[in-house]
Amino acid sequence: MGAVLVHIDLDGDRPHPSSLAALAAGRAVASSWGATLYAALVIHDPTDRGTADSTGQISHGHVPGVETVRAALARGGADKVVVAITDAPVSSLWASVGGAWQGVLDHLRPRLVLFGADAPSASEVGPRTGARIGARLLVRARAVGLDHVELRDRDGGYVRANDGGAAVVLVGATKPTHIGDDDIDLVVLAMPGGADNRIEIAGSVPAEVSHGSGTIVAIDDASAGDAQIMGAATRLASLLGASVIRSSATPLAPELCVAIGSLSIDLAGAASLIRIGHPGGKHVDGSIPGLPGPALLELVKTLEDV
């Protein structure tokens, strides 16, 4: 009987709750099938690099920071914990963790792979795992009683231990269990290669932004060349406790941006955008259409009278 493998996403330094639900389902399935239950996760370590001629270097050494995770997975019922070390930043995308995760699949050759349905990696890494191991089914698990999990395929049929082919399971709400022993084997795979360097992972490094808080008043060149409009923009900035800017080479991330005229702005984060002298549009929280001068002067006068 092939192994039962549970993919573990982390929530900080602990297993994601949905992954623990998948582990509980995996424990019930592995016990009924007489299979070994593995819990596997990918951890980023930029100093640890595998060799190009191996899929994974097996080590039973200590991995800093993994003891808390291992204890939680052991209590959740895992027989063994596998940690794939990668020099690539870890995310929920296959382009980031696919190489390391493929090493886990090659090492274990699992019969069944489970993902927490609400875990970050489920939507992308789950289906790609199915494609990589030739899974004939994408099934869901449902708890039946306290110690039994029912597996059904997309057509409603049961999945049993003697069925041919591999399967990938997305596990919904299953109550985590605390039945294991904290002292279980830890297998560490140092994976070569890291991420696919042909793909840039957006958000893998902090974006360079300016004006990371507060309020800004942004004005286009045409409006800034009008002394009356520029004076009104300065008065508005004073009322709002804001800075006046005309352009920026980096994305802006204020809490509020008031844009005067047709200035093109690259806003990052959850910044609110108000446009003056512009009809508004997508991602605009409010606008005062018309010519910039009269619209801006009316707004400033209203605020000064409050």
N, C-alpha and C positions, 0 to 999 in steps of 0.2 A: 504494500500500500504506500503510495507516494505521500510526501509531507503535506501538511496543512500550514499555510503561511499567512500571517496577518501583517499588513503594511501599517506601520505606526507613524502617524504624524505627531509632531510635538506642539504643545501649547506652552511656550516658554521653556521651562526645564522639566516639564512633565508630559506624559502622553495625553494627546487630545482626547476628550471624553468620548467622541464618536469612535476613535480607534480602540478605546477600552471596551466599548460595546461590541465592536467587531471581534475583539479578543475573547469575550465571553461566548459569543456564538462559535468561534473557532474551537474553543475548549470543548464545547458540547459535541461538535462534529468530530473532532479528532478522537475523543474518547469513544464515540460510537463506532468509528471506523477502525480503531486500533492504530491510529497514525500519530506521528510526532508533531507537536504544535510548535512552530517557530514564530517568534515576533521579531520583525526586522525594521530597522530605521536607518536613515542616511544622516550622517553628521559631517559638518564642514570643519576641516582642519587644513589651513593653507600650507602648513609645514610638512604634511605627510603625503608623499607622492609614491605611487606604485610604479612598477616597471612596465615597459611597453610590451613585454613578451608574456604577460600573465593577465588573467582575468581578475585575479584577486590574491593578494598575499595573506595567508591565514596567520593570524596572531592571536594568542590568548593573553596578551598583556593588558595592562590597565589603561582604560580610556578616561581621561579627566572629565568629570562632570556627568558621567553616564550611570553612576551607581544608583542615584535616585530613580532614574528611569528603569533600570534593570529591576530594582526592588518592586516597583509598581507593576511591571509586566509579570514578574514572578508571582506576585499575589493575585494577579488577574488570571493565572492558569497557564502561562507559557512554560513549555518544557525547556526551550533554549532561546536565547536572545542573540540575534545577529546584528552587528553594527557595521555598516559600510562607511568607511572613511573616504571622503572626497576632498580635493583641493578646490572644488567649485562652490560658490555660494549656494546654499540650499534654498529652494523655493518649491512651490507646488507644480512646477512646469517640468515636462519631460526633458526639455532642452537643458535644464539645470541639473536634474538628478537622474536622468535616464541612464547614463553610463554606469553610475554606481548601482542603481536598482537592477539593471540588466545583469550585473555581476552577481547580485544576490540570487536572481532567478537561475542563472547558469550553475551556481554552486549548489543550490538546493533541489532544482528540478521539481517544483511543487506540483501536486495533483490539484490542489485547490488554493486559491489566493483570495483573501478577504480584505475589504476596505470598509471603513466606517462611511456610511452614505453621506454624512455631513462633514467628513474630514476634508481639509483643504485639497488634498491630492486626488480625491475620488473622481472628480469630473474629468481630469485629463490623464493622470497616471493609471487609473483603473482600466479604461478602455484600451490604452496602449499596452498595458500588461497582458490583457487578453489576446491582443494581436501577436505579441512577442512569444507567448507560450502556446499559441495555437488553440486557445480556448474555444470550444464549440458553443458555450453558453455564457450569457450574462444573466445571472440569477440574483434573486433577493432572498434574504433569510428572514424567517419569522419565528419568534420564540413560541414554543408550545410547552406549557408547564414551566417547571423550574430548571430542568436539566436536559431539555431536548430542544433542538432547533430544526425547523423544517426548511428545506431548500427547494425552491421551485424555479423552473425556467420561465422564460418570458411567455410561453404558451400555457403555463399553469401546471405542467408536469413536474413530478418529483425528481430530484437529483439524489442518486444513491451511490453508495461506496463502489458498487460493481459496474457503474456506468463507465463507458469508455470516454477518453478524452479529458482534457483539463477544463476547469471552470474558474471564472472570476465572480466573486460575490460582493454585492454592495449591501451592507448590513444596516438596517434601520435601528429603531429604538429597541435595544436589548439590554437588560439590566446587567451591569458589570458584576463580576463575582470576585470573591476573595478566598481562593481555595488553595493557592500554591505556597511554595517555600521560597523565601528570599534568596536562598543560596542555589542558583542554577547556573549552568554553563553560559559563558559569554564568548561568542566567536566574532572576531574582528577581521574584516576584509579591507585591506588598503587598496583602493581601486585606482588604476592608472587613468590618465587622460583628462579627467575632470569634465567640464561642460563642453558642449559643441561650440567651438569658438567661431563658427560661422554665424551664430545667432546671438544677438545682443539681448540680454534679459533686462527689460525695463524695470527699474526700481531695485536692481541688485546693488547699486551704490547710491548714496544720497545725492539728490539733484542739487546743483548749484543754483541757489535762488537769492534774490535780494528783497529787502523790505519784508522780512519774515513775520511781521506782526503789525498791528495798528492800522492806520488809514493812510492812503495816498490819493492825491489828486493828480491825474495824468492828463496832459494837454498836448494836442497835436501842433505841428509847426505853424500851420496857417492861423490857428486861434492864438498861439503864443505871440505871433507877430502883431496882433491887434492890442494896443496898449490898454484899451478899456476892458477887453476880455481877460487879459493877463492880470489886470488889477483885481477884477472880480474873482478870478481863480485863486489869487493870493488871499483875498478876504475869506473865501470859502475854506481854504486850507487852515486859516487861523481859527475859524469857528469850529472846525472838526478836529483840531490838534493834529493836522496832517502835514505831510511833506508834498511839495510840488515837483513833479518830474516831467521831462519831455520825451525821454526814450530810455530804454534799458537793454543791454546786451544779454542779460540773463533773465529767466522767468521771474515774475513777481509773485509773492505769496503773502499779501496783506490780508487782514480780516475784511477790509472794505476798500474797493477801488472806485473812485469817481472819475470817469473818463469824459473829457471834454473834446468834442469834435469827432473826427473819424479815425482816431489813433488806433493802430493795430496793437493789441496787448497780448502777451503770453502770460497767462495767469496759472499758477500752480496751486495745488491743495484745494481748500474749500473756500476760497476767496469769493466774496459777494461783489458783483459788478453793477454799477449804476452808470448809465450813459446819458450825457447831456448834449443836445444838438445832434442826436442820432436816433433812428427809428427803433433801435434795440435789435432783437434777434435771439438766436439760440444761446443759452447759457447766460443771458442778461437778466438780472433780477428786477430791474426797473429802468425806465427811460423817460426823458423829457424831450420829445421830438421838436423839430423846428430849427431855426438858426441858433448857433451856439450862444451868441451874445445875449439876445433878449431872454432866452431860457435860463442862462446862468445868472443873469442879473436878478431875475424874478425869484430864483431859488435863494440867492444870497439875501435879498431883502426880506423874504419870508422868515429865514432863519434868524436874522438880526432882530426881527420884531417879536420873536418868541420870548 
